[in-house]
Amino acid sequence: MTITAISKGTWTGFLGRGLALREMEATLLAAGGMTMKQIAREMGVTPKAVEKGLENARFKMDCRTLRDLVVASLTQGLIALSTPAQAPQNQEDGDKNQSVFLA
C-alpha cells in the first residue's frame, strides 16, 4: 500500500512530489503555526531532528526560511489547506443559498 497524501490539522500534503514523509509531516505542522518544540512533540522526535528535516526540505525546495518553504510548498501544490465540508445549517433554506457561477 502506497501513501500518496497525509493530513495534519487543516493541511494536506501530497507525497511523491519531492519531500520525504517526515519532511512533509514537519512542513505541514509548521504551516499550521507550530514551533519546533511543538512539532517535535507531535512527531515524537527531538527538536534537533525536526530542525534537520526542515533544513533538508528547505534545501530540496531551494528556500532560505521556513516561511519560504511553506509558501513554496503551497504554490507548487505540495500542500493544500483542507477544511472539512460543513453541512447546511438549515435544510429548509437550501434553495435560498443556491447560486450561479459565471466564468
Z-matrix of the N, CA and C atoms (Angstrom, degrees):
N
C 1 1.442
C 2 1.535 1 108.88
N 3 1.312 2 117.11 1 127.92
C 4 1.446 3 122.58 2 -179.24
C 5 1.527 4 109.64 3 -105.71
N 6 1.324 5 115.67 4 129.49
C 7 1.454 6 120.68 5 176.79
C 8 1.521 7 107.89 6 -85.84
N 9 1.337 8 117.22 7 128.25
C 10 1.456 9 120.44 8 -179.71
C 11 1.523 10 112.59 9 -109.89
N 12 1.330 11 116.85 10 -18.36
C 13 1.467 12 120.04 11 -179.81
C 14 1.524 13 109.52 12 -148.94
N 15 1.334 14 115.56 13 147.69
C 16 1.455 15 120.95 14 174.37
C 17 1.526 16 108.21 15 -130.93
N 18 1.327 17 116.03 16 151.74
C 19 1.456 18 120.95 17 178.99
C 20 1.518 19 110.29 18 -123.38
N 21 1.305 20 115.26 19 139.50
C 22 1.467 21 123.26 20 176.01
C 23 1.512 22 106.79 21 -138.67
N 24 1.318 23 116.66 22 114.63
C 25 1.457 24 120.12 23 -178.39
C 26 1.517 25 110.08 24 62.96
N 27 1.313 26 116.65 25 -124.61
C 28 1.464 27 120.88 26 -178.83
C 29 1.530 28 112.34 27 -98.85
N 30 1.324 29 117.23 28 13.14
C 31 1.464 30 121.39 29 -177.76
C 32 1.513 31 111.32 30 -116.19
N 33 1.327 32 116.36 31 145.52
C 34 1.459 33 123.50 32 174.74
C 35 1.522 34 107.87 33 -122.21
N 36 1.330 35 116.39 34 135.78
C 37 1.457 36 121.74 35 177.63
C 38 1.513 37 110.40 36 -116.36
N 39 1.313 38 115.96 37 141.80
C 40 1.456 39 121.71 38 -177.50
C 41 1.519 40 109.80 39 -107.33
N 42 1.318 41 115.53 40 119.91
C 43 1.462 42 121.73 41 -176.79
C 44 1.522 43 110.87 42 -83.03
N 45 1.324 44 115.60 43 164.50
C 46 1.456 45 121.02 44 -179.94
C 47 1.517 46 112.45 45 81.90
N 48 1.334 47 116.80 46 14.47
C 49 1.467 48 120.73 47 -179.53
C 50 1.524 49 111.72 48 -120.48
N 51 1.338 50 116.55 49 19.27
C 52 1.458 51 119.45 50 174.27
C 53 1.512 52 116.07 51 126.94
N 54 1.329 53 119.16 52 -30.36
C 55 1.457 54 120.32 53 -178.93
C 56 1.528 55 110.83 54 -103.92
N 57 1.333 56 115.31 55 143.95
C 58 1.469 57 121.16 56 175.77
C 59 1.529 58 108.94 57 -72.92
N 60 1.312 59 116.06 58 165.55
C 61 1.468 60 122.05 59 -176.50
C 62 1.525 61 112.26 60 -54.53
N 63 1.342 62 118.04 61 -51.24
C 64 1.472 63 121.03 62 -177.65
C 65 1.528 64 111.49 63 -68.85
N 66 1.332 65 117.73 64 -34.22
C 67 1.457 66 120.93 65 175.66
C 68 1.529 67 110.47 66 -64.27
N 69 1.327 68 115.57 67 -42.18
C 70 1.462 69 120.76 68 178.85
C 71 1.525 70 110.72 69 -65.34
N 72 1.327 71 116.18 70 -43.77
C 73 1.463 72 120.71 71 179.92
C 74 1.534 73 110.69 72 -59.23
N 75 1.322 74 116.83 73 -46.02
C 76 1.462 75 120.95 74 179.17
C 77 1.526 76 111.04 75 -65.56
N 78 1.322 77 117.36 76 -38.48
C 79 1.462 78 121.57 77 178.33
C 80 1.525 79 111.01 78 -63.61
N 81 1.320 80 117.06 79 -42.30
C 82 1.470 81 121.18 80 178.50
C 83 1.527 82 111.49 81 -63.01
N 84 1.319 83 115.77 82 -43.15
C 85 1.465 84 119.72 83 179.90
C 86 1.527 85 110.71 84 -67.63
N 87 1.329 86 117.09 85 -36.90
C 88 1.466 87 120.65 86 175.94
C 89 1.530 88 110.22 87 -65.91
N 90 1.323 89 116.34 88 -39.45
C 91 1.469 90 119.90 89 177.48
C 92 1.524 91 110.81 90 -61.82
N 93 1.324 92 116.16 91 -29.69
C 94 1.455 93 121.31 92 177.97
C 95 1.517 94 113.47 93 -79.30
N 96 1.332 95 117.14 94 -0.14
C 97 1.453 96 121.24 95 175.02
C 98 1.522 97 115.80 96 93.27
N 99 1.325 98 117.90 97 11.07
C 100 1.463 99 120.47 98 -179.90
C 101 1.523 100 111.50 99 -77.12
N 102 1.329 101 115.54 100 150.60
C 103 1.460 102 121.75 101 174.12
C 104 1.530 103 108.70 102 -81.75
N 105 1.342 104 116.23 103 170.45
C 106 1.466 105 120.86 104 177.78
C 107 1.527 106 110.91 105 -58.09
N 108 1.332 107 116.96 106 -43.56
C 109 1.466 108 120.26 107 179.88
C 110 1.519 109 111.35 108 -63.71
N 111 1.319 110 117.39 109 -41.64
C 112 1.460 111 121.03 110 179.26
C 113 1.522 112 111.13 111 -66.05
N 114 1.334 113 116.32 112 -41.43
C 115 1.467 114 120.81 113 177.71
C 116 1.523 115 109.55 114 -62.00
N 117 1.334 116 116.90 115 -45.29
C 118 1.464 117 121.33 116 -179.75
C 119 1.521 118 110.73 117 -59.98
N 120 1.319 119 116.69 118 -44.08
C 121 1.466 120 120.60 119 179.61
C 122 1.532 121 110.26 120 -62.91
N 123 1.320 122 116.94 121 -43.90
C 124 1.471 123 121.97 122 -179.61
C 125 1.529 124 111.89 123 -64.07
N 126 1.341 125 116.39 124 -38.60
C 127 1.462 126 120.95 125 -177.58
C 128 1.531 127 112.73 126 -86.93
N 129 1.326 128 116.90 127 -13.58
C 130 1.462 129 120.09 128 -179.56
C 131 1.517 130 113.45 129 75.72
N 132 1.334 131 116.17 130 32.84
C 133 1.463 132 121.83 131 179.11
C 134 1.530 133 108.77 132 -130.92
N 135 1.318 134 116.72 133 179.29
C 136 1.458 135 120.75 134 178.86
C 137 1.541 136 109.95 135 -82.65
N 138 1.325 137 117.16 136 155.42
C 139 1.467 138 119.21 137 174.81
C 140 1.533 139 112.58 138 -57.72
N 141 1.331 140 116.46 139 -33.11
C 142 1.469 141 120.47 140 177.80
C 143 1.538 142 110.62 141 -63.13
N 144 1.335 143 117.66 142 -39.27
C 145 1.464 144 121.41 143 178.41
C 146 1.530 145 110.36 144 -65.50
N 147 1.322 146 116.78 145 -38.95
C 148 1.468 147 121.19 146 177.38
C 149 1.526 148 109.35 147 -64.79
N 150 1.318 149 116.13 148 -45.84
C 151 1.464 150 121.10 149 179.25
C 152 1.525 151 110.74 150 -57.25
N 153 1.330 152 117.29 151 -44.39
C 154 1.468 153 121.77 152 -179.79
C 155 1.530 154 111.08 153 -66.90
N 156 1.328 155 116.88 154 -42.05
C 157 1.461 156 120.47 155 179.01
C 158 1.517 157 112.29 156 -62.96
N 159 1.340 158 116.22 157 -42.15
C 160 1.459 159 119.60 158 178.34
C 161 1.525 160 111.42 159 -71.25
N 162 1.327 161 116.42 160 -31.88
C 163 1.467 162 120.49 161 175.07
C 164 1.529 163 109.91 162 -63.22
N 165 1.328 164 116.55 163 -43.70
C 166 1.467 165 121.06 164 177.48
C 167 1.527 166 110.74 165 -62.51
N 168 1.330 167 116.49 166 -42.82
C 169 1.463 168 120.91 167 179.45
C 170 1.530 169 110.39 168 -63.52
N 171 1.338 170 117.17 169 -42.11
C 172 1.459 171 121.03 170 178.86
C 173 1.531 172 110.29 171 -63.18
N 174 1.333 173 116.56 172 -40.08
C 175 1.463 174 120.65 173 178.32
C 176 1.536 175 110.26 174 -62.58
N 177 1.329 176 116.30 175 -47.23
C 178 1.466 177 120.67 176 -178.92
C 179 1.529 178 112.05 177 -62.50
N 180 1.325 179 116.11 178 -34.64
C 181 1.468 180 120.59 179 -177.38
C 182 1.536 181 112.12 180 -94.20
N 183 1.346 182 116.83 181 2.98
C 184 1.466 183 123.14 182 -179.96
C 185 1.528 184 111.35 183 57.16
N 186 1.336 185 115.52 184 49.70
C 187 1.467 186 122.18 185 -178.22
C 188 1.526 187 110.14 186 -119.43
N 189 1.316 188 116.38 187 141.94
C 190 1.463 189 121.16 188 179.09
C 191 1.518 190 112.76 189 -85.11
N 192 1.335 191 116.83 190 -37.82
C 193 1.456 192 120.10 191 -174.26
C 194 1.523 193 110.85 192 -120.92
N 195 1.313 194 115.05 193 166.18
C 196 1.459 195 120.52 194 177.41
C 197 1.526 196 110.08 195 -64.14
N 198 1.318 197 116.25 196 -39.52
C 199 1.472 198 119.81 197 177.45
C 200 1.522 199 110.53 198 -60.19
N 201 1.334 200 117.07 199 -43.52
C 202 1.471 201 121.28 200 177.30
C 203 1.523 202 110.73 201 -59.62
N 204 1.336 203 116.50 202 -39.91
C 205 1.466 204 121.15 203 179.69
C 206 1.520 205 110.89 204 -61.83
N 207 1.327 206 117.15 205 -46.58
C 208 1.464 207 120.57 206 -179.22
C 209 1.525 208 110.28 207 -64.10
N 210 1.327 209 116.89 208 -44.52
C 211 1.472 210 120.33 209 -179.72
C 212 1.521 211 110.58 210 -64.01
N 213 1.330 212 117.71 211 -45.90
C 214 1.465 213 120.98 212 179.74
C 215 1.530 214 111.36 213 -63.48
N 216 1.317 215 116.87 214 -40.74
C 217 1.470 216 120.86 215 178.59
C 218 1.519 217 110.82 216 -62.74
N 219 1.316 218 116.21 217 -39.29
C 220 1.463 219 121.29 218 179.50
C 221 1.527 220 111.25 219 -69.80
N 222 1.317 221 117.19 220 -48.13
C 223 1.467 222 120.01 221 -176.99
C 224 1.532 223 112.84 222 -70.50
N 225 1.334 224 117.07 223 -26.65
C 226 1.463 225 120.00 224 179.46
C 227 1.531 226 113.02 225 -92.62
N 228 1.329 227 116.39 226 2.84
C 229 1.464 228 120.05 227 174.44
C 230 1.512 229 115.63 228 82.57
N 231 1.326 230 118.07 229 14.84
C 232 1.466 231 120.22 230 177.45
C 233 1.517 232 111.24 231 -78.72
N 234 1.338 233 116.66 232 -31.19
C 235 1.456 234 121.25 233 177.02
C 236 1.528 235 109.22 234 -130.39
N 237 1.326 236 115.34 235 156.07
C 238 1.464 237 120.60 236 177.90
C 239 1.518 238 108.76 237 -147.96
N 240 1.314 239 115.05 238 148.08
C 241 1.452 240 120.76 239 175.46
C 242 1.514 241 107.66 240 -73.40
N 243 1.316 242 116.66 241 126.97
C 244 1.462 243 120.22 242 -178.83
C 245 1.521 244 109.32 243 -124.05
N 246 1.308 245 115.80 244 104.69
C 247 1.457 246 120.14 245 177.99
C 248 1.515 247 108.43 246 -103.67
N 249 1.326 248 117.37 247 139.18
C 250 1.455 249 119.51 248 -179.59
C 251 1.520 250 111.00 249 -66.07
N 252 1.311 251 115.41 250 144.47
C 253 1.459 252 120.49 251 177.18
C 254 1.519 253 109.77 252 -66.01
N 255 1.307 254 115.12 253 141.63
C 256 1.456 255 119.77 254 -179.63
C 257 1.521 256 109.51 255 -111.55
N 258 1.332 257 115.66 256 137.56
C 259 1.459 258 121.03 257 178.27
C 260 1.525 259 109.00 258 -72.06
N 261 1.324 260 117.36 259 149.57
C 262 1.459 261 119.82 260 176.28
C 263 1.525 262 110.59 261 -58.66
N 264 1.322 263 116.72 262 144.91
C 265 1.458 264 121.67 263 -179.05
C 266 1.516 265 111.87 264 -66.37
N 267 1.311 266 116.37 265 -40.90
C 268 1.455 267 120.71 266 -174.27
C 269 1.528 268 108.52 267 -133.24
N 270 1.307 269 118.59 268 110.09
C 271 1.457 270 121.75 269 -178.45
C 272 1.526 271 111.67 270 -63.13
N 273 1.313 272 118.92 271 -32.28
C 274 1.459 273 122.32 272 -178.68
C 275 1.525 274 111.43 273 -66.33
N 276 1.332 275 116.86 274 -28.43
C 277 1.454 276 121.10 275 -178.70
C 278 1.528 277 112.12 276 -93.13
N 279 1.318 278 117.52 277 16.23
C 280 1.460 279 121.56 278 -176.57
C 281 1.509 280 113.40 279 -57.46
N 282 1.348 281 118.09 280 -39.42
C 283 1.455 282 121.16 281 -179.01
C 284 1.526 283 112.34 282 -68.19
N 285 1.307 284 117.90 283 -29.61
C 286 1.456 285 121.95 284 -178.79
C 287 1.521 286 111.95 285 -67.53
N 288 1.332 287 118.06 286 -26.71
C 289 1.456 288 122.02 287 -175.14
C 290 1.510 289 114.08 288 -94.90
N 291 1.325 290 118.09 289 2.51
C 292 1.450 291 120.02 290 -179.42
C 293 1.513 292 109.58 291 -77.76
N 294 1.334 293 116.09 292 139.19
C 295 1.458 294 121.68 293 -177.44
C 296 1.512 295 109.03 294 -132.17
N 297 1.311 296 115.39 295 165.42
C 298 1.462 297 122.21 296 176.09
C 299 1.517 298 106.53 297 -114.20
N 300 1.311 299 116.27 298 130.75
C 301 1.455 300 121.74 299 178.56
C 302 1.520 301 108.44 300 -101.98
N 303 1.319 302 116.77 301 123.31
C 304 1.457 303 122.27 302 177.69
C 305 1.515 304 108.62 303 -112.57
N 306 1.330 305 115.41 304 129.58
C 307 1.455 306 118.94 305 -179.94
C 308 1.501 307 111.00 306 -100.32
